[in-house]
Amino acid sequence: METEAAALVEAVCLLDPDGPFHLCGYGYGAILALEMARQLRIAGRQVPYLALVGSRPPEAETRPDWRKTLTRVFSLGSAKPAAAPIPSTPAAAAHRTALENYRGKILSGPAGIILGADMGRDVEAAWLDCVPEGIVETISCPTAQMLSEPPVKRLSVILREWTVPSGDGE
């Protein structure tokens, strides 16, 4: 994951060496965008806009605080719904392996996280552990349907709202 993100960071920096960089990813792409933002921010580059859509957070690099774990276990949304089957292709297998091996690090700075209604409160809490300055929005549909009509319209409204600079009045 880190290597793939580094290659993409290099590519976007070749296109626009000065930034700022606005990133958005869906599913596997959300985790990739998260790692890209981490690498860019560590390098001192501006990433004012980061949207992570329809994905579970990566496994944490270190074991989470036991109180947060207990809170998740006893929360209403603690049961994990069955994951949608992933197509069996070489790319899907490579993505699955990359996600299994990736251990996310805490990301400093703002980010927007958009979840489907089938993701429980434990997923939201895990994202906020990973991105403490994150803002979470939930779309009232299953994650697998977020890019279909009409949920994609709500998704576009959320993304548009996040791009308007505060105090701009637009």
ChimeraX commands (.cxc) that place a marker at each C-alpha (Angstrom):
marker #1 position 0.00,0.00,0.00 radius 0.5
marker #1 position 2.78,2.41,0.94 radius 0.5
marker #1 position 4.64,1.70,-2.30 radius 0.5
marker #1 position 1.55,2.14,-4.48 radius 0.5
marker #1 position 0.68,5.39,-2.69 radius 0.5
marker #1 position 4.27,6.64,-3.07 radius 0.5
marker #1 position 4.14,6.02,-6.82 radius 0.5
marker #1 position 0.87,7.96,-7.07 radius 0.5
marker #1 position 2.25,10.78,-4.91 radius 0.5
marker #1 position 5.26,11.00,-7.22 radius 0.5
marker #1 position 2.96,11.11,-10.26 radius 0.5
marker #1 position 0.70,13.88,-8.90 radius 0.5
marker #1 position 3.72,15.89,-7.76 radius 0.5
marker #1 position 5.15,15.70,-11.29 radius 0.5
marker #1 position 1.88,17.11,-12.64 radius 0.5
marker #1 position 1.57,19.78,-9.95 radius 0.5
marker #1 position 4.75,20.22,-7.90 radius 0.5
marker #1 position 3.33,22.93,-5.65 radius 0.5
marker #1 position -0.17,21.58,-4.84 radius 0.5
marker #1 position -2.33,21.91,-2.88 radius 0.5
marker #1 position -3.57,18.35,-3.31 radius 0.5
marker #1 position -7.26,17.43,-3.13 radius 0.5
marker #1 position -7.84,13.70,-2.77 radius 0.5
marker #1 position -10.90,11.48,-2.80 radius 0.5
marker #1 position -11.11,7.70,-2.83 radius 0.5
marker #1 position -13.87,5.09,-2.77 radius 0.5
marker #1 position -13.47,1.59,-1.31 radius 0.5
marker #1 position -9.87,0.45,-1.80 radius 0.5
marker #1 position -9.15,3.89,-3.24 radius 0.5
marker #1 position -10.11,5.48,0.09 radius 0.5
marker #1 position -7.33,3.62,1.88 radius 0.5
marker #1 position -4.95,4.52,-0.94 radius 0.5
marker #1 position -5.96,8.21,-0.69 radius 0.5
marker #1 position -5.48,8.04,3.10 radius 0.5
marker #1 position -1.91,6.77,2.68 radius 0.5
marker #1 position -1.21,9.32,-0.07 radius 0.5
marker #1 position -2.42,12.14,2.20 radius 0.5
marker #1 position -0.23,10.84,5.03 radius 0.5
marker #1 position 2.84,10.79,2.79 radius 0.5
marker #1 position 2.10,14.23,1.33 radius 0.5
marker #1 position 1.49,15.80,4.76 radius 0.5
marker #1 position 4.67,14.26,6.17 radius 0.5
marker #1 position 6.54,15.82,3.23 radius 0.5
marker #1 position 5.08,19.21,4.18 radius 0.5
marker #1 position 2.65,19.33,1.25 radius 0.5
marker #1 position -0.86,20.76,1.65 radius 0.5
marker #1 position -3.78,18.35,1.50 radius 0.5
marker #1 position -6.71,20.59,2.45 radius 0.5
marker #1 position -9.34,18.23,1.03 radius 0.5
marker #1 position -9.42,14.51,1.69 radius 0.5
marker #1 position -12.61,12.49,1.23 radius 0.5
marker #1 position -12.67,8.82,2.18 radius 0.5
marker #1 position -15.79,7.13,0.83 radius 0.5
marker #1 position -17.37,3.73,1.40 radius 0.5
marker #1 position -14.53,1.92,3.11 radius 0.5
marker #1 position -13.71,0.33,6.42 radius 0.5
marker #1 position -10.62,1.86,8.03 radius 0.5
marker #1 position -7.30,0.03,7.78 radius 0.5
marker #1 position -6.19,-2.15,10.65 radius 0.5
marker #1 position -4.41,-0.04,13.24 radius 0.5
marker #1 position -0.65,-0.23,13.45 radius 0.5
marker #1 position -0.84,-0.64,17.21 radius 0.5
marker #1 position -3.42,-2.20,19.46 radius 0.5
marker #1 position -6.24,0.27,20.28 radius 0.5
marker #1 position -7.00,1.52,23.78 radius 0.5
marker #1 position -8.95,-1.17,25.71 radius 0.5
marker #1 position -11.69,1.31,26.73 radius 0.5
marker #1 position -12.40,2.15,23.09 radius 0.5
marker #1 position -12.46,-1.54,22.26 radius 0.5
marker #1 position -15.03,-2.21,25.00 radius 0.5
marker #1 position -17.10,0.75,23.84 radius 0.5
marker #1 position -17.17,-0.69,20.33 radius 0.5
marker #1 position -18.05,-4.17,21.54 radius 0.5
marker #1 position -21.03,-2.90,23.51 radius 0.5
marker #1 position -22.20,-0.27,21.00 radius 0.5
marker #1 position -25.39,-0.86,19.04 radius 0.5
marker #1 position -23.53,-1.10,15.75 radius 0.5
marker #1 position -20.79,-3.45,16.89 radius 0.5
marker #1 position -21.88,-6.43,14.79 radius 0.5
marker #1 position -20.06,-6.47,11.48 radius 0.5
marker #1 position -22.37,-6.99,8.53 radius 0.5
marker #1 position -21.34,-9.60,6.00 radius 0.5
marker #1 position -18.99,-8.02,3.50 radius 0.5
marker #1 position -20.08,-7.85,-0.11 radius 0.5
marker #1 position -18.31,-10.53,-2.13 radius 0.5
marker #1 position -15.23,-9.22,-3.92 radius 0.5
marker #1 position -14.91,-10.35,-7.53 radius 0.5
marker #1 position -12.20,-12.94,-8.01 radius 0.5
marker #1 position -9.78,-11.16,-10.35 radius 0.5
marker #1 position -6.01,-10.72,-10.12 radius 0.5
marker #1 position -6.48,-7.01,-9.28 radius 0.5
marker #1 position -9.04,-7.80,-6.56 radius 0.5
marker #1 position -6.70,-10.41,-5.07 radius 0.5
marker #1 position -3.81,-7.92,-5.08 radius 0.5
marker #1 position -6.00,-5.28,-3.40 radius 0.5
marker #1 position -7.19,-7.76,-0.79 radius 0.5
marker #1 position -3.59,-8.75,0.01 radius 0.5
marker #1 position -2.49,-5.10,0.19 radius 0.5
marker #1 position -5.33,-4.26,2.60 radius 0.5
marker #1 position -4.58,-7.29,4.79 radius 0.5
marker #1 position -0.92,-6.32,5.07 radius 0.5
marker #1 position -1.39,-2.57,5.53 radius 0.5
marker #1 position -1.31,-1.15,9.04 radius 0.5
marker #1 position -2.64,2.37,9.08 radius 0.5
marker #1 position -1.00,5.13,11.00 radius 0.5
marker #1 position -2.84,8.04,12.58 radius 0.5
marker #1 position -3.39,10.80,10.03 radius 0.5
marker #1 position -3.07,14.37,11.20 radius 0.5
marker #1 position -5.22,17.03,9.60 radius 0.5
marker #1 position -8.77,17.20,8.36 radius 0.5
marker #1 position -10.60,14.55,6.36 radius 0.5
marker #1 position -14.17,13.73,5.45 radius 0.5
marker #1 position -15.38,10.16,5.85 radius 0.5
marker #1 position -18.57,9.05,4.10 radius 0.5
marker #1 position -20.06,5.73,5.16 radius 0.5
marker #1 position -22.99,3.64,4.01 radius 0.5
marker #1 position -25.84,2.89,6.42 radius 0.5
marker #1 position -24.70,-0.75,6.69 radius 0.5
marker #1 position -21.49,0.28,8.45 radius 0.5
marker #1 position -21.96,0.35,12.21 radius 0.5
marker #1 position -20.90,2.84,14.83 radius 0.5
marker #1 position -17.80,0.73,15.41 radius 0.5
marker #1 position -16.61,1.58,11.88 radius 0.5
marker #1 position -17.18,5.29,12.51 radius 0.5
marker #1 position -15.28,5.09,15.82 radius 0.5
marker #1 position -12.42,3.17,14.17 radius 0.5
marker #1 position -12.16,5.83,11.43 radius 0.5
marker #1 position -12.03,8.58,14.05 radius 0.5
marker #1 position -9.24,6.68,15.84 radius 0.5
marker #1 position -7.34,6.66,12.54 radius 0.5
marker #1 position -8.25,10.25,11.52 radius 0.5
marker #1 position -8.94,12.18,14.77 radius 0.5
marker #1 position -9.83,15.40,12.91 radius 0.5
marker #1 position -12.22,13.56,10.60 radius 0.5
marker #1 position -15.85,14.44,10.00 radius 0.5
marker #1 position -18.18,11.49,9.41 radius 0.5
marker #1 position -21.31,11.56,7.24 radius 0.5
marker #1 position -23.57,8.59,6.64 radius 0.5
marker #1 position -25.63,8.05,3.52 radius 0.5
marker #1 position -28.86,6.12,4.11 radius 0.5
marker #1 position -28.11,3.21,1.79 radius 0.5
marker #1 position -25.83,0.19,1.80 radius 0.5
marker #1 position -22.23,0.98,0.91 radius 0.5
marker #1 position -22.42,-1.09,-2.28 radius 0.5
marker #1 position -25.20,1.20,-3.57 radius 0.5
marker #1 position -23.54,4.56,-2.82 radius 0.5
marker #1 position -22.59,5.16,-6.45 radius 0.5
marker #1 position -26.06,4.43,-7.83 radius 0.5
marker #1 position -29.09,6.72,-8.16 radius 0.5
marker #1 position -30.33,8.37,-5.95 radius 0.5
marker #1 position -27.62,7.92,-3.23 radius 0.5
marker #1 position -24.90,9.26,-5.53 radius 0.5
marker #1 position -26.75,12.60,-5.58 radius 0.5
marker #1 position -26.48,12.81,-1.78 radius 0.5
marker #1 position -22.81,11.83,-2.05 radius 0.5
marker #1 position -22.18,14.65,-4.53 radius 0.5
marker #1 position -23.92,17.17,-2.24 radius 0.5
marker #1 position -21.72,16.13,0.70 radius 0.5
marker #1 position -18.54,16.33,-1.40 radius 0.5
marker #1 position -19.55,19.74,-2.77 radius 0.5
marker #1 position -20.30,21.08,0.73 radius 0.5
marker #1 position -16.85,20.02,1.91 radius 0.5
marker #1 position -15.13,21.87,-0.95 radius 0.5
marker #1 position -16.65,25.28,-0.19 radius 0.5
marker #1 position -14.12,27.23,1.88 radius 0.5
marker #1 position -15.54,28.29,5.26 radius 0.5
marker #1 position -16.65,31.91,5.39 radius 0.5
marker #1 position -16.90,32.07,1.59 radius 0.5
marker #1 position -20.69,32.39,1.70 radius 0.5
marker #1 position -21.24,30.14,-1.33 radius 0.5
marker link #1:1,2 radius 0.2
marker link #1:2,3 radius 0.2
marker link #1:3,4 radius 0.2
marker link #1:4,5 radius 0.2
marker link #1:5,6 radius 0.2
marker link #1:6,7 radius 0.2
marker link #1:7,8 radius 0.2
marker link #1:8,9 radius 0.2
marker link #1:9,10 radius 0.2
marker link #1:10,11 radius 0.2
marker link #1:11,12 radius 0.2
marker link #1:12,13 radius 0.2
marker link #1:13,14 radius 0.2
marker link #1:14,15 radius 0.2
marker link #1:15,16 radius 0.2
marker link #1:16,17 radius 0.2
marker link #1:17,18 radius 0.2
marker link #1:18,19 radius 0.2
marker link #1:19,20 radius 0.2
marker link #1:20,21 radius 0.2
marker link #1:21,22 radius 0.2
marker link #1:22,23 radius 0.2
marker link #1:23,24 radius 0.2
marker link #1:24,25 radius 0.2
marker link #1:25,26 radius 0.2
marker link #1:26,27 radius 0.2
marker link #1:27,28 radius 0.2
marker link #1:28,29 radius 0.2
marker link #1:29,30 radius 0.2
marker link #1:30,31 radius 0.2
marker link #1:31,32 radius 0.2
marker link #1:32,33 radius 0.2
marker link #1:33,34 radius 0.2
marker link #1:34,35 radius 0.2
marker link #1:35,36 radius 0.2
marker link #1:36,37 radius 0.2
marker link #1:37,38 radius 0.2
marker link #1:38,39 radius 0.2
marker link #1:39,40 radius 0.2
marker link #1:40,41 radius 0.2
marker link #1:41,42 radius 0.2
marker link #1:42,43 radius 0.2
marker link #1:43,44 radius 0.2
marker link #1:44,45 radius 0.2
marker link #1:45,46 radius 0.2
marker link #1:46,47 radius 0.2
marker link #1:47,48 radius 0.2
marker link #1:48,49 radius 0.2
marker link #1:49,50 radius 0.2
marker link #1:50,51 radius 0.2
marker link #1:51,52 radius 0.2
marker link #1:52,53 radius 0.2
marker link #1:53,54 radius 0.2
marker link #1:54,55 radius 0.2
marker link #1:55,56 radius 0.2
marker link #1:56,57 radius 0.2
marker link #1:57,58 radius 0.2
marker link #1:58,59 radius 0.2
marker link #1:59,60 radius 0.2
marker link #1:60,61 radius 0.2
marker link #1:61,62 radius 0.2
marker link #1:62,63 radius 0.2
marker link #1:63,64 radius 0.2
marker link #1:64,65 radius 0.2
marker link #1:65,66 radius 0.2
marker link #1:66,67 radius 0.2
marker link #1:67,68 radius 0.2
marker link #1:68,69 radius 0.2
marker link #1:69,70 radius 0.2
marker link #1:70,71 radius 0.2
marker link #1:71,72 radius 0.2
marker link #1:72,73 radius 0.2
marker link #1:73,74 radius 0.2
marker link #1:74,75 radius 0.2
marker link #1:75,76 radius 0.2
marker link #1:76,77 radius 0.2
marker link #1:77,78 radius 0.2
marker link #1:78,79 radius 0.2
marker link #1:79,80 radius 0.2
marker link #1:80,81 radius 0.2
marker link #1:81,82 radius 0.2
marker link #1:82,83 radius 0.2
marker link #1:83,84 radius 0.2
marker link #1:84,85 radius 0.2
marker link #1:85,86 radius 0.2
marker link #1:86,87 radius 0.2
marker link #1:87,88 radius 0.2
marker link #1:88,89 radius 0.2
marker link #1:89,90 radius 0.2
marker link #1:90,91 radius 0.2
marker link #1:91,92 radius 0.2
marker link #1:92,93 radius 0.2
marker link #1:93,94 radius 0.2
marker link #1:94,95 radius 0.2
marker link #1:95,96 radius 0.2
marker link #1:96,97 radius 0.2
marker link #1:97,98 radius 0.2
marker link #1:98,99 radius 0.2
marker link #1:99,100 radius 0.2
marker link #1:100,101 radius 0.2
marker link #1:101,102 radius 0.2
marker link #1:102,103 radius 0.2
marker link #1:103,104 radius 0.2
marker link #1:104,105 radius 0.2
marker link #1:105,106 radius 0.2
marker link #1:106,107 radius 0.2
marker link #1:107,108 radius 0.2
marker link #1:108,109 radius 0.2
marker link #1:109,110 radius 0.2
marker link #1:110,111 radius 0.2
marker link #1:111,112 radius 0.2
marker link #1:112,113 radius 0.2
marker link #1:113,114 radius 0.2
marker link #1:114,115 radius 0.2
marker link #1:115,116 radius 0.2
marker link #1:116,117 radius 0.2
marker link #1:117,118 radius 0.2
marker link #1:118,119 radius 0.2
marker link #1:119,120 radius 0.2
marker link #1:120,121 radius 0.2
marker link #1:121,122 radius 0.2
marker link #1:122,123 radius 0.2
marker link #1:123,124 radius 0.2
marker link #1:124,125 radius 0.2
marker link #1:125,126 radius 0.2
marker link #1:126,127 radius 0.2
marker link #1:127,128 radius 0.2
marker link #1:128,129 radius 0.2
marker link #1:129,130 radius 0.2
marker link #1:130,131 radius 0.2
marker link #1:131,132 radius 0.2
marker link #1:132,133 radius 0.2
marker link #1:133,134 radius 0.2
marker link #1:134,135 radius 0.2
marker link #1:135,136 radius 0.2
marker link #1:136,137 radius 0.2
marker link #1:137,138 radius 0.2
marker link #1:138,139 radius 0.2
marker link #1:139,140 radius 0.2
marker link #1:140,141 radius 0.2
marker link #1:141,142 radius 0.2
marker link #1:142,143 radius 0.2
marker link #1:143,144 radius 0.2
marker link #1:144,145 radius 0.2
marker link #1:145,146 radius 0.2
marker link #1:146,147 radius 0.2
marker link #1:147,148 radius 0.2
marker link #1:148,149 radius 0.2
marker link #1:149,150 radius 0.2
marker link #1:150,151 radius 0.2
marker link #1:151,152 radius 0.2
marker link #1:152,153 radius 0.2
marker link #1:153,154 radius 0.2
marker link #1:154,155 radius 0.2
marker link #1:155,156 radius 0.2
marker link #1:156,157 radius 0.2
marker link #1:157,158 radius 0.2
marker link #1:158,159 radius 0.2
marker link #1:159,160 radius 0.2
marker link #1:160,161 radius 0.2
marker link #1:161,162 radius 0.2
marker link #1:162,163 radius 0.2
marker link #1:163,164 radius 0.2
marker link #1:164,165 radius 0.2
marker link #1:165,166 radius 0.2
marker link #1:166,167 radius 0.2
marker link #1:167,168 radius 0.2
marker link #1:168,169 radius 0.2
marker link #1:169,170 radius 0.2
view
